[in-house]
Amino acid sequence: MRKTIILLLIILFPCMCYSQPRMRKIKVKDDIYLHSQTGFAFPKEINGFNRKGIVSFDKKNENVEANYVNGSKKVSLIVYPAHDGYEDRLRREFLITLQSIMTYENVEGQDFRIQCVSHQSGQHLIHGLSAKFNFRGHESLFSLYECGHWWMKFRITDGIQQESSLDSLERRLRDSLNPEVLINSKPLSHAVSLYFQKSAFRDSLMLGCVMGQAYAKLDWMNNNLDSLEFQTGIPSSYLDYHLAGIDGALEFAQKHPNMKSSPATNSMLDFIIAVKKEGYLEEMFDENYMGCLIMPDNLILDTDGYHKWLKDHPFNRDLLRDNVIISNE
């Protein structure tokens, strides 16, 4: 059973601001460059791609990028700190970084589809997100993997304007690496903390529902994850993790019908009950998480039906609030 620490704190997770980091070339004498903090190997050659240089973006060489080339294709492999784990950090980091790429390359406004990707490295199942987009007439792929206290990131660009399978290439490249080393260098703890935000204290029923949601998610983790997968990060990539939270909130509300509440809390619960009754919970999460969720293989989404239903049932924005953050260190 995992140890759970409840912290009744009103904290706001800060937005991460990015500035242009310093960049310094690293001179590599050996064929393999080992990441200074983890021992993760940047080999001289990966699946036909030859390393052309390594750069560091910090004094401790924690944030490191290696560049590889094979003909018209270029690959950047980056490892950098992720620090403590917290719920939804993979999606947030992915979208922030993707937006930074789009802004820097001046290709904003493109239509792209995000997909969930997973990788078995040793005994660890590692989850990530990936997206393809067009970069100056060439196909480009960006992917990010959650590896405990570290991120592993790929940026792949094909210099020939033609259809190619960058997804397959990315799989071959990551299969040649060992991201489990990143996790094993400092695995995330099994001790879980709950950080309650100011919005959770709106009224008694709201706080009870938020706690019911959090405990239901913890139960789902205990029942569905092994300890090794938990070391990579909070499993908020799973749709079922979020569905369990909804059920926990509704169960608390149903057991406490006379608890003090506000019109805002009642409106939020009415919307949840309605969308669940119509069978659109999966569509709701898929849309509001921009496809950044692992869906059951046999699930068929009715997105058109959900959009028609929303015309008479405006989306309740309270559902997007981070009323409680589940975290592990």
TIBA-511243 format. One record per residue (C-alpha): x, z, y; residue number from 1; residue in one letter. Coordinates in pm, whole numbers, plus 50000, padded with zeros to 5 digits. Layout:
REM TIBA-511243
> east, up, north, seq, type
> X, Z, Y, NUM, a $
...
//
This chain:
REM TIBA-511243
> east, up, north, seq, type
> 50000, 50000, 50000, 1, m $
> 50142, 49906, 50336, 2, r $
> 50195, 50170, 50596, 3, k $
> 49969, 50120, 50899, 4, t $
> 50052, 50267, 51238, 5, i $
> 49762, 50273, 51484, 6, i $
> 49874, 50266, 51845, 7, l $
> 49591, 50309, 52095, 8, l $
> 49782, 50140, 52373, 9, l $
> 49661, 49905, 52642, 10, i $
> 49935, 49643, 52654, 11, i $
> 49943, 49279, 52738, 12, l $
> 50184, 49059, 52548, 13, f $
> 50375, 48879, 52823, 14, p $
> 50367, 48505, 52858, 15, c $
> 50705, 48360, 52773, 16, m $
> 50873, 48180, 53061, 17, c $
> 51134, 47921, 52983, 18, y $
> 51421, 47818, 53204, 19, s $
> 51693, 47570, 53129, 20, q $
> 51941, 47761, 52906, 21, p $
> 52315, 47727, 52928, 22, r $
> 52456, 47484, 52674, 23, m $
> 52803, 47507, 52522, 24, r $
> 52959, 47291, 52254, 25, k $
> 53078, 47473, 51944, 26, i $
> 53402, 47356, 51786, 27, k $
> 53362, 47351, 51408, 28, v $
> 53675, 47347, 51192, 29, k $
> 53500, 47361, 50854, 30, d $
> 53248, 47120, 50700, 31, d $
> 52982, 47392, 50707, 32, i $
> 52901, 47588, 51023, 33, y $
> 52751, 47932, 50952, 34, l $
> 52505, 48080, 51200, 35, h $
> 52677, 48391, 51338, 36, s $
> 52386, 48633, 51297, 37, q $
> 52235, 48519, 50967, 38, t $
> 52484, 48310, 50771, 39, g $
> 52242, 48015, 50771, 40, f $
> 52443, 47699, 50696, 41, a $
> 52449, 47388, 50914, 42, f $
> 52620, 47143, 50673, 43, p $
> 52829, 46846, 50779, 44, k $
> 52586, 46613, 50599, 45, e $
> 52216, 46652, 50512, 46, i $
> 52048, 46394, 50291, 47, n $
> 52244, 46103, 50435, 48, g $
> 52249, 46237, 50793, 49, f $
> 52591, 46312, 50942, 50, n $
> 52642, 46597, 51185, 51, r $
> 52753, 46477, 51530, 52, k $
> 52784, 46807, 51710, 53, g $
> 52668, 47166, 51744, 54, i $
> 52573, 47341, 52068, 55, v $
> 52491, 47702, 52153, 56, s $
> 52247, 47819, 52419, 57, f $
> 52357, 48183, 52440, 58, d $
> 52675, 48393, 52438, 59, k $
> 52615, 48538, 52090, 60, k $
> 52551, 48194, 51935, 61, n $
> 52209, 48305, 51816, 62, e $
> 52028, 48003, 51961, 63, n $
> 52206, 47709, 51799, 64, v $
> 52128, 47338, 51766, 65, e $
> 52298, 47089, 51533, 66, a $
> 52247, 46715, 51581, 67, n $
> 52251, 46464, 51294, 68, y $
> 52237, 46084, 51284, 69, v $
> 52157, 45826, 51017, 70, n $
> 52128, 45474, 51156, 71, g $
> 51840, 45463, 51403, 72, s $
> 51715, 45809, 51311, 73, k $
> 51823, 46122, 51494, 74, k $
> 51760, 46481, 51385, 75, v $
> 51798, 46806, 51575, 76, s $
> 51799, 47126, 51369, 77, l $
> 51761, 47444, 51573, 78, i $
> 51771, 47812, 51478, 79, v $
> 51684, 48077, 51738, 80, y $
> 51549, 48434, 51753, 81, p $
> 51181, 48506, 51695, 82, a $
> 51223, 48884, 51731, 83, h $
> 50929, 49097, 51611, 84, d $
> 50636, 48950, 51424, 85, g $
> 50287, 48947, 51571, 86, y $
> 49957, 48780, 51499, 87, e $
> 49931, 48411, 51597, 88, d $
> 50292, 48389, 51719, 89, r $
> 50359, 48070, 51518, 90, l $
> 50077, 47876, 51686, 91, r $
> 50166, 48009, 52031, 92, r $
> 50537, 47930, 52000, 93, e $
> 50461, 47587, 51856, 94, f $
> 50220, 47487, 52134, 95, l $
> 50446, 47625, 52410, 96, i $
> 50745, 47434, 52272, 97, t $
> 50545, 47116, 52212, 98, l $
> 50418, 47128, 52571, 99, q $
> 50777, 47177, 52693, 100, s $
> 50888, 46868, 52498, 101, i $
> 50600, 46662, 52635, 102, m $
> 50673, 46772, 52991, 103, t $
> 51049, 46720, 52965, 104, y $
> 51012, 46375, 52808, 105, e $
> 50730, 46281, 53047, 106, n $
> 50492, 46191, 52764, 107, v $
> 50212, 46436, 52844, 108, e $
> 49853, 46353, 52757, 109, g $
> 49926, 46193, 52422, 110, q $
> 49684, 46220, 52135, 111, d $
> 49842, 46389, 51835, 112, f $
> 49724, 46575, 51528, 113, r $
> 49879, 46908, 51436, 114, i $
> 49916, 46984, 51068, 115, q $
> 50010, 47296, 50876, 116, c $
> 50323, 47268, 50661, 117, v $
> 50464, 47511, 50405, 118, s $
> 50799, 47535, 50232, 119, h $
> 50906, 47731, 49927, 120, q $
> 51259, 47857, 49988, 121, s $
> 51382, 48072, 49703, 122, g $
> 51118, 48342, 49655, 123, q $
> 50973, 48305, 50003, 124, h $
> 50679, 48086, 50105, 125, l $
> 50749, 47982, 50464, 126, i $
> 50474, 47850, 50691, 127, h $
> 50509, 47612, 50983, 128, g $
> 50335, 47361, 51207, 129, l $
> 50416, 46996, 51266, 130, s $
> 50307, 46718, 51502, 131, a $
> 50397, 46351, 51545, 132, k $
> 50384, 46166, 51874, 133, f $
> 50515, 45850, 52038, 134, n $
> 50836, 45888, 52237, 135, f $
> 50927, 45586, 52454, 136, r $
> 50786, 45347, 52197, 137, g $
> 50945, 45528, 51903, 138, h $
> 50798, 45765, 51651, 139, e $
> 50893, 46131, 51691, 140, s $
> 50819, 46447, 51492, 141, l $
> 50843, 46812, 51590, 142, f $
> 50804, 47100, 51344, 143, s $
> 50851, 47475, 51362, 144, l $
> 50884, 47729, 51079, 145, y $
> 50834, 48106, 51090, 146, e $
> 51127, 48279, 50915, 147, c $
> 51093, 48651, 50978, 148, g $
> 51294, 48740, 51288, 149, h $
> 51401, 48375, 51330, 150, w $
> 51257, 48032, 51401, 151, w $
> 51375, 47712, 51235, 152, m $
> 51288, 47397, 51426, 153, k $
> 51317, 47022, 51361, 154, f $
> 51300, 46736, 51610, 155, r $
> 51322, 46392, 51446, 156, i $
> 51314, 46057, 51627, 157, t $
> 51324, 45707, 51480, 158, d $
> 51490, 45462, 51720, 159, g $
> 51323, 45157, 51561, 160, i $
> 50970, 45082, 51678, 161, q $
> 50802, 45065, 51340, 162, q $
> 50592, 45270, 51102, 163, e $
> 50801, 45517, 50907, 164, s $
> 50735, 45833, 50713, 165, s $
> 50891, 46105, 50924, 166, l $
> 50686, 46363, 50730, 167, d $
> 50861, 46263, 50408, 168, s $
> 51199, 46262, 50581, 169, l $
> 51140, 46610, 50721, 170, e $
> 51049, 46740, 50373, 171, r $
> 51370, 46598, 50226, 172, r $
> 51579, 46753, 50502, 173, l $
> 51429, 47100, 50475, 174, r $
> 51456, 47087, 50094, 175, d $
> 51831, 47045, 50143, 176, s $
> 51853, 47363, 50351, 177, l $
> 51806, 47730, 50274, 178, n $
> 51584, 47898, 50537, 179, p $
> 51540, 48195, 50302, 180, e $
> 51879, 48308, 50434, 181, v $
> 51718, 48354, 50777, 182, l $
> 51450, 48582, 50634, 183, i $
> 51687, 48782, 50415, 184, n $
> 51918, 48850, 50709, 185, s $
> 51648, 49073, 50860, 186, k $
> 51306, 49064, 50688, 187, p $
> 50999, 49171, 50880, 188, l $
> 50887, 49522, 50796, 189, s $
> 50579, 49610, 50585, 190, h $
> 50481, 49870, 50847, 191, a $
> 50200, 49728, 51058, 192, v $
> 50102, 49832, 51410, 193, s $
> 49775, 49765, 51591, 194, l $
> 49793, 49713, 51967, 195, y $
> 49452, 49745, 52130, 196, f $
> 49402, 49555, 52453, 197, q $
> 49198, 49670, 52751, 198, k $
> 48912, 49437, 52652, 199, s $
> 48863, 49631, 52327, 200, a $
> 48751, 49940, 52524, 201, f $
> 48461, 49766, 52697, 202, r $
> 48212, 49984, 52511, 203, d $
> 48187, 50188, 52190, 204, s $
> 48042, 49909, 51978, 205, l $
> 48308, 49666, 52097, 206, m $
> 48589, 49905, 52001, 207, l $
> 48432, 49969, 51662, 208, g $
> 48395, 49596, 51593, 209, c $
> 48755, 49529, 51699, 210, v $
> 48876, 49803, 51465, 211, m $
> 48656, 49668, 51185, 212, g $
> 48803, 49323, 51243, 213, q $
> 49162, 49453, 51232, 214, a $
> 49114, 49663, 50918, 215, y $
> 48943, 49375, 50740, 216, a $
> 49243, 49153, 50817, 217, k $
> 49479, 49421, 50684, 218, l $
> 49272, 49445, 50365, 219, d $
> 49287, 49067, 50328, 220, w $
> 49666, 49076, 50361, 221, m $
> 49696, 49351, 50100, 222, n $
> 49474, 49162, 49856, 223, n $
> 49611, 48809, 49905, 224, n $
> 49980, 48826, 49997, 225, l $
> 50285, 48939, 49810, 226, d $
> 50547, 49141, 49994, 227, s $
> 50786, 48846, 50023, 228, l $
> 50540, 48623, 50207, 229, e $
> 50461, 48910, 50441, 230, f $
> 50831, 48927, 50535, 231, q $
> 50807, 48586, 50704, 232, t $
> 50528, 48676, 50948, 233, g $
> 50169, 48794, 50998, 234, i $
> 49960, 48542, 50797, 235, p $
> 49742, 48418, 51084, 236, s $
> 49787, 48057, 50968, 237, s $
> 49524, 48117, 50698, 238, y $
> 49161, 48040, 50782, 239, l $
> 49046, 48309, 50536, 240, d $
> 49243, 48570, 50730, 241, y $
> 49028, 48503, 51037, 242, h $
> 48704, 48481, 50838, 243, l $
> 48780, 48823, 50692, 244, a $
> 48815, 48958, 51047, 245, g $
> 48475, 48819, 51146, 246, i $
> 48314, 48981, 50842, 247, d $
> 48477, 49313, 50928, 248, g $
> 48344, 49306, 51284, 249, a $
> 47991, 49214, 51175, 250, l $
> 47989, 49478, 50901, 251, e $
> 48070, 49749, 51155, 252, f $
> 47799, 49626, 51393, 253, a $
> 47537, 49619, 51117, 254, q $
> 47623, 49975, 51009, 255, k $
> 47601, 50109, 51367, 256, h $
> 47293, 49943, 51527, 257, p $
> 47241, 50226, 51776, 258, n $
> 47598, 50252, 51906, 259, m $
> 47640, 50218, 52282, 260, k $
> 47707, 49858, 52381, 261, s $
> 47708, 49625, 52680, 262, s $
> 47526, 49293, 52733, 263, p $
> 47861, 49112, 52698, 264, a $
> 47926, 49268, 52355, 265, t $
> 47570, 49196, 52241, 266, n $
> 47602, 48834, 52353, 267, s $
> 47929, 48794, 52165, 268, m $
> 47784, 48939, 51844, 269, l $
> 47470, 48726, 51875, 270, d $
> 47688, 48415, 51893, 271, f $
> 47896, 48517, 51590, 272, i $
> 47583, 48589, 51387, 273, i $
> 47429, 48256, 51490, 274, a $
> 47735, 48042, 51416, 275, v $
> 47778, 48212, 51079, 276, k $
> 47411, 48164, 50991, 277, k $
> 47439, 47791, 51067, 278, e $
> 47753, 47767, 50851, 279, g $
> 47990, 47658, 51129, 280, y $
> 48247, 47938, 51127, 281, l $
> 48510, 47711, 50970, 282, e $
> 48446, 47439, 51228, 283, e $
> 48465, 47694, 51510, 284, m $
> 48805, 47823, 51402, 285, f $
> 48942, 47474, 51330, 286, d $
> 48851, 47353, 51678, 287, e $
> 48960, 47658, 51876, 288, n $
> 49289, 47688, 51689, 289, y $
> 49353, 47313, 51737, 290, m $
> 49389, 47248, 51366, 291, g $
> 49669, 47508, 51332, 292, c $
> 49509, 47673, 51028, 293, l $
> 49556, 47640, 50653, 294, i $
> 49217, 47528, 50517, 295, m $
> 49094, 47550, 50157, 296, p $
> 49154, 47220, 49975, 297, d $
> 48785, 47171, 49894, 298, n $
> 48656, 47242, 50244, 299, l $
> 48476, 46956, 50423, 300, i $
> 48423, 47018, 50794, 301, l $
> 48111, 46900, 50977, 302, d $
> 48261, 46871, 51323, 303, t $
> 47986, 46641, 51457, 304, d $
> 47716, 46881, 51342, 305, g $
> 47898, 47173, 51502, 306, y $
> 47925, 46989, 51836, 307, h $
> 47553, 46907, 51830, 308, k $
> 47474, 47272, 51758, 309, w $
> 47699, 47385, 52046, 310, l $
> 47487, 47191, 52298, 311, k $
> 47216, 47455, 52260, 312, d $
> 47454, 47743, 52188, 313, h $
> 47737, 47749, 52450, 314, p $
> 48062, 47882, 52307, 315, f $
> 48122, 48250, 52380, 316, n $
> 48466, 48269, 52542, 317, r $
> 48499, 48637, 52444, 318, d $
> 48589, 48518, 52096, 319, l $
> 48922, 48384, 52225, 320, l $
> 49034, 48721, 52364, 321, r $
> 49320, 48906, 52196, 322, d $
> 49129, 49233, 52169, 323, n $
> 49380, 49368, 51918, 324, v $
> 49724, 49242, 51815, 325, i $
> 49850, 49302, 51461, 326, i $
> 50228, 49330, 51462, 327, s $
> 50520, 49409, 51233, 328, n $
> 50887, 49452, 51320, 329, e $
//
